[in-house]
Amino acid sequence: MDTIEHLEFLSKLKFSDEERKKFEKEFGDIVSFVNEITELDLSDDLDKDQPIGLDELRADEPSPSMPREQVLQNAPKQKDGCYVTPLVVE
């Protein structure tokens, strides 16, 4: 069983001959790209524990874009300045 047939079996899909040829080319391109990525030298001073520097984050402050009254004017039901939604958990 070749790779494409094996993937068909695992994914429970059936490809036509044309789809199989197209998929084989695209899959080969993906595998080649992954191989290129694995060959990259990423050892330079990268902090792998912190993907984003903490100094790059914005302050976590609320910034209302509209007045509460305007936001609630289309609410089907409201109470004490909040939306009233149907109970979904008993």
C-alpha positions in Angstrom: 0.0 0.0 0.0 1.6 3.3 -1.0 1.4 6.5 1.1 -1.6 8.0 -0.7 -3.6 4.8 -0.5 -2.7 4.6 3.2 -3.9 8.2 3.8 -7.1 7.4 1.9 -7.6 4.4 4.1 -6.9 6.3 7.4 -9.1 9.3 6.4 -11.8 7.0 5.0 -11.7 9.0 1.7 -11.6 7.8 -1.9 -9.7 9.8 -4.5 -10.2 9.6 -8.3 -7.0 9.1 -10.3 -6.9 12.8 -11.1 -7.4 13.8 -7.4 -4.8 11.2 -6.4 -2.2 12.8 -8.7 -3.0 16.3 -7.5 -2.9 15.2 -3.9 0.4 13.4 -4.4 2.0 16.5 -5.8 0.6 18.8 -3.1 1.5 16.3 -0.3 5.0 16.1 -1.7 5.3 19.9 -1.7 4.1 19.9 2.0 6.7 17.3 3.0 9.4 19.1 1.2 8.5 22.4 3.0 8.5 20.6 6.4 11.9 19.2 5.6 13.2 22.7 4.8 11.8 24.0 8.1 13.5 21.2 10.1 16.8 22.1 8.6 16.7 25.7 9.8 19.2 26.7 12.5 17.0 28.1 15.3 19.7 28.0 18.0 20.3 31.8 18.0 19.3 33.5 21.2 15.6 32.5 20.9 13.7 32.3 24.2 11.6 29.2 23.5 9.7 29.6 26.8 8.3 33.0 25.9 7.0 33.4 22.3 6.2 37.1 22.8 8.2 39.4 24.9 6.3 40.6 28.0 7.2 44.2 27.1 5.4 43.8 23.8 2.0 43.2 25.3 -0.6 45.9 25.5 -2.1 47.0 28.8 -5.2 45.0 29.7 -7.6 47.8 30.2 -11.3 48.0 29.2 -12.0 50.4 26.4 -15.8 50.7 25.8 -16.5 51.4 22.2 -20.1 52.4 22.7 -22.2 53.6 25.6 -24.0 50.8 27.5 -27.4 52.2 26.7 -26.7 52.1 23.0 -25.4 48.5 23.2 -28.5 47.4 25.1 -31.1 49.1 23.0 -31.4 46.1 20.7 -31.4 43.5 23.5 -34.6 41.4 23.5 -34.5 41.3 27.3 -32.4 43.2 29.8 -32.1 43.6 33.5 -29.9 45.9 35.7 -28.0 47.1 32.6 -27.2 43.6 31.3 -28.4 41.2 28.7 -30.8 38.5 29.9 -30.2 35.2 28.1 -32.0 31.9 28.2 -30.9 29.4 30.9 -28.8 26.7 29.2 -27.6 24.8 32.2 -29.9 23.4 34.9 
